[in-house]
Amino acid sequence: RWFEFSATQPAGEPDLVKLSRFLQREADLCSPYAQPEPETRVENISGRRKMLNTPQRTHTTQAKEERKCAACQKPGHIPQDCPEFKRAAISERWDTAKRENLCFRCLRFRSRGHVCKKKRCGVDNCERTHHELLHKKPAWQKPAEKEEAVTSTWAASRATAYLKMAPITVIGPAGEADTWALLGDGSTISLIDEDFARRVGAKGPIEPLFITAIGDNRIDATRSRRVPLKLCGRTGEPQELNLRTVNGLKLTPQRLNKEVLAPCHHLTDLRYHFKTSYASPKILI
C-alpha cells in the first residue's frame, strides 16, 4: 500500500513528508474500525500499585432529517397520504407534482436514481401510467344531467380539438429564430428539434435520452444533447431553459380555419395573434 501511495505523490517531495501523509491517511481509514482504547486505572493493592485496563466503548448517533410532505410541507407522510393534497383540485395536484419534482406514478420525490414500477391508473378504466390521484376526466366525459322535456332543433357541426401552441423566439449563440412551441402538460422534459437547435448554434454535452410514450412506444435518442437556450414569447423577457435535442422531432402541425374563428366574437381582439396557416412546432415544453 505504501508503494502504491508513494507512486502517486510528487517526485521531488521528501520521503519523510510522504510517509507522514501516508500514515495519516491510513489512520483516518482505519479509525472507524479500530478497537476502543483501554482506560488505564491505578489501584493500590497491599501497598503495590497495579495498572488496570478497562475497555471503554463510545457510540455516536446521527439524527436523520425527516423529509417533509411536498404538498403541505409537514413531516410524517407523503403526498399520496396528505389530506390537503387529496382535497386540492386535480390541476393543483399536477402543479404541485411538477413544482416539487415528484414522480407522476408514485408521487415520491424523483431523485437522480429514482425508479418505480409501471402501474396503470385504473380509475374509470384509465390505461395511462399516472397515479390515481392525478387522474383527470376527459373533456368528453360530462356528469349526468337531469332529463328535461325540451323540444329543440340543432345542427351538427364538426368539432376539432386544438393543442396548446405559442409563437416564440429562440435565442442561441449563433443568433435567433422564430418558431412555435407545443405546450405539453404531462411532459417531464423539454425537447427541441436537432436541426433547429443547430440553426441557432446550440451546444451542449451528449446525454443519451430514452422516451417512453403512450402504448409503451420508445424513442431512443442516444446522441441527444442537453443545450441551454433562451426562449422569448411575443411579450415578456427571455427565459433560459435546458432542452434535450431529438433528431427529427415531428410534432403534429395545426392551424385555425377562418370559418372557425368567424362566430367567436369574444376572440375578435385576438385574431391577429392566431395562425391561420399550418404551424409546425419545433419545441415541446
C-alpha positions in Angstrom: 0.0 0.0 0.0 2.9 2.3 0.7 4.4 1.8 -2.7 1.1 2.5 -4.4 0.6 5.6 -2.4 4.2 6.8 -2.9 3.9 6.4 -6.7 1.1 8.9 -6.8 3.0 11.6 -4.8 5.2 14.4 -6.3 8.6 13.2 -7.2 10.6 16.0 -5.6 8.9 15.7 -2.2 11.0 14.2 0.7 10.1 10.6 1.7 9.5 11.6 5.3 6.8 14.0 4.3 5.2 11.3 2.0 5.4 8.8 4.9 3.7 11.2 7.3 0.9 11.8 4.9 0.6 8.1 4.2 0.3 7.2 7.9 -2.2 9.9 8.5 -4.3 8.6 5.6 -4.1 5.0 7.0 -5.1 6.2 10.4 -8.2 8.0 9.0 -9.2 5.0 7.1 -8.8 2.5 10.0 -10.1 4.6 12.8 -13.8 3.8 12.3 -13.0 0.1 12.7 -10.3 0.2 15.4 -10.8 -1.3 18.8 -11.5 1.2 21.6 -8.5 2.2 23.6 -8.5 0.9 27.2 -8.7 3.3 30.1 -5.8 2.9 32.5 -6.6 2.9 36.2 -4.2 2.7 39.1 -5.2 0.7 42.2 -3.2 0.3 45.4 -3.4 -3.3 46.5 -1.4 -4.2 49.6 0.9 -1.3 49.1 1.6 -2.2 45.5 0.4 -0.2 42.5 -1.5 -2.2 39.9 -2.4 -0.9 36.5 -5.8 -2.0 35.3 -7.0 -1.6 31.7 -10.8 -1.1 31.4 -12.1 -1.1 27.8 -14.4 1.8 27.1 -16.9 1.9 24.2 -18.4 5.0 22.8 -21.4 5.2 20.4 -22.4 8.1 18.2 -25.7 8.6 16.5 -26.6 10.9 13.7 -30.0 12.4 13.5 -31.6 11.8 10.1 -33.6 14.7 8.8 -37.2 13.6 8.1 -38.3 14.7 4.6 -41.4 17.0 4.6 -44.5 16.4 2.5 -44.2 18.2 -0.8 -47.9 19.3 -0.6 -48.3 20.7 2.9 -44.6 20.9 4.0 -45.3 18.9 7.1 -43.3 15.8 8.1 -44.6 12.4 8.8 -46.3 11.5 5.5 -46.0 11.6 1.7 -48.3 13.4 -0.8 -50.4 10.4 -1.6 -51.4 10.2 2.1 -51.7 14.0 2.6 -55.3 15.3 3.4 -54.5 18.7 1.9 -53.2 17.1 -1.4 -56.4 15.0 -1.6 -58.6 18.0 -1.1 -56.9 20.0 -3.8 -58.2 20.2 -7.4 -56.7 17.9 -10.0 -54.9 20.8 -11.7 -53.4 21.9 -8.4 -52.1 18.4 -7.8 -50.4 18.4 -11.2 -48.9 21.8 -10.4 -47.6 20.5 -7.1 -46.1 17.4 -8.7 -44.3 19.4 -11.4 -43.1 22.1 -9.0 -41.7 19.6 -6.4 -40.3 17.2 -9.0 -42.5 14.3 -7.9 -42.8 11.1 -9.9 -46.2 11.1 -11.7 -46.5 7.3 -11.0 -45.8 7.1 -7.2 -45.9 10.7 -6.1 -42.5 10.3 -4.4 -39.5 12.7 -4.9 -37.8 11.9 -8.2 -34.1 11.8 -7.3 -31.3 11.0 -9.8 -31.5 7.2 -9.4 -35.3 7.1 -8.9 -37.0 4.0 -10.4 -40.6 3.0 -9.8 -42.7 0.2 -11.3 -45.1 1.0 -14.0 -48.7 0.8 -12.8 -51.8 1.8 -14.7 -54.1 4.3 -13.2 -57.3 2.2 -13.4 -59.7 5.0 -12.5 -62.6 4.8 -15.0 -60.6 2.1 -16.8 -57.8 4.7 -17.5 -54.9 3.0 -19.3 -52.3 5.7 -18.6 -49.5 5.2 -16.1 -50.0 8.2 -13.8 -51.0 8.0 -10.1 -54.8 7.6 -9.4 -54.8 11.0 -7.6 -53.6 12.7 -10.8 -56.4 11.1 -12.9 -58.2 13.7 -15.0 -61.6 13.0 -16.6 -61.5 13.6 -20.3 -63.4 16.6 -21.6 -66.0 14.4 -23.3 -67.0 12.8 -20.0 -69.6 15.1 -18.5 -71.7 14.3 -15.4 -75.2 13.1 -16.0 -77.8 15.8 -16.0 -81.5 15.8 -15.2 -83.7 15.0 -18.0 -86.0 17.8 -19.1 -88.8 17.8 -21.6 -87.4 20.3 -24.0 -88.1 20.4 -27.7 -85.3 22.0 -29.7 -83.7 21.9 -33.1 -80.0 21.9 -33.7 -77.5 21.4 -36.5 -74.5 19.2 -36.0 -71.1 20.8 -36.7 -67.7 19.2 -36.9 -65.7 19.6 -33.7 -62.0 19.9 -33.6 -59.6 19.7 -30.7 -56.7 22.2 -30.7 -53.4 21.7 -29.0 -51.9 24.5 -27.0 -49.2 26.2 -29.1 -47.5 29.5 -28.7 -45.2 31.6 -31.0 -41.8 32.0 -29.5 -38.3 33.3 -30.4 -35.3 31.0 -29.7 -32.1 32.8 -28.9 -28.8 30.9 -29.2 -25.0 31.6 -29.6 -25.4 31.9 -33.4 -28.4 34.1 -33.5 -32.2 33.8 -33.0 -35.0 32.2 -34.9 -38.8 32.2 -34.7 -40.9 29.0 -34.3 -43.8 27.6 -32.4 -43.7 25.7 -29.1 -46.1 22.9 -28.2 -47.1 23.1 -24.5 -47.4 19.6 -23.0 -48.9 19.5 -19.6 -47.7 15.9 -19.0 -44.2 16.4 -20.3 -41.4 16.0 -17.7 -38.6 17.4 -20.0 -38.5 19.9 -22.8 -37.4 18.8 -26.3 -36.1 20.7 -29.4 -35.6 19.5 -33.0 -31.9 18.8 -33.5 -31.7 20.7 -36.9 -33.4 23.7 -35.4 -31.1 23.7 -32.4 -28.1 23.6 -34.8 -29.5 26.5 -36.7 -29.2 28.8 -33.6 -25.8 27.4 -32.7 -26.9 25.4 -29.6 -24.2 23.4 -28.0 -24.1 21.0 -25.0 -22.9 17.7 -23.7 -24.2 14.4 -25.2 -26.6 12.7 -22.8 -28.5 9.6 -24.1 -32.3 10.0 -23.9 -34.9 7.3 -23.8 -38.5 8.3 -24.1 -41.5 6.1 -23.3 -44.7 7.3 -24.9 -48.3 6.1 -24.9 -48.7 2.4 -25.7 -45.1 1.7 -24.4 -43.6 3.2 -27.6 -40.0 4.1 -27.1 -37.7 6.7 -28.7 -34.0 6.1 -28.2 -32.1 9.3 -28.8 -28.6 8.1 -28.0 -27.0 11.2 -29.5 -29.2 13.7 -27.6 -27.6 16.8 -26.2 -28.5 19.0 -23.3 -28.5 22.5 -24.6 -29.2 25.8 -22.7 -31.2 28.3 -24.8 -33.2 31.4 -24.2 -36.9 31.4 -25.2 -39.0 34.6 -25.5 -42.7 35.0 -26.2 -44.3 37.8 -28.1 -44.3 39.8 -24.9 -42.1 39.5 -21.8 -38.4 38.9 -21.1 -36.4 35.9 -22.4 -36.3 32.9 -20.1 -33.4 30.4 -20.1 -34.3 26.8 -20.4 -32.4 23.5 -20.7 -33.7 21.4 -23.6 -32.9 18.0 -25.0 -32.2 17.6 -28.7 -34.1 14.9 -30.7 -33.3 14.1 -34.3 -36.4 14.5 -36.5 -38.8 15.8 -33.7 -42.0 15.5 -35.6 -44.7 17.3 -33.7 -48.2 17.5 -35.2 -48.8 20.8 -37.1 -52.1 22.5 -36.8 -53.9 25.7 -38.0 -57.1 27.6 -37.2 -59.6 28.0 -40.0 -61.1 31.4 -40.5 -64.5 29.8 -40.6 -64.0 28.5 -37.1 -63.0 31.9 -35.8 -65.8 33.8 -37.5 -68.6 33.1 -34.9 -66.2 33.6 -32.0 -66.9 37.2 -31.4 -65.2 37.2 -28.0 -61.9 36.5 -29.8 -62.1 39.4 -32.2 -59.3 41.4 -30.5 -57.0 38.4 -30.6 -57.5 37.2 -34.2 -54.3 38.7 -35.5 -52.4 36.5 -33.0 -53.8 33.3 -34.4 -52.0 31.2 -37.1 -54.4 30.6 -40.0 -51.8 28.6 -42.0 -50.2 25.4 -40.8 -47.7 25.9 -37.9 -45.2 23.1 -37.2 -43.8 23.4 -33.7 -40.1 22.7 -33.3 -40.1 22.7 -29.5 -42.0 20.8 -26.8 -42.2 22.4 -23.4 
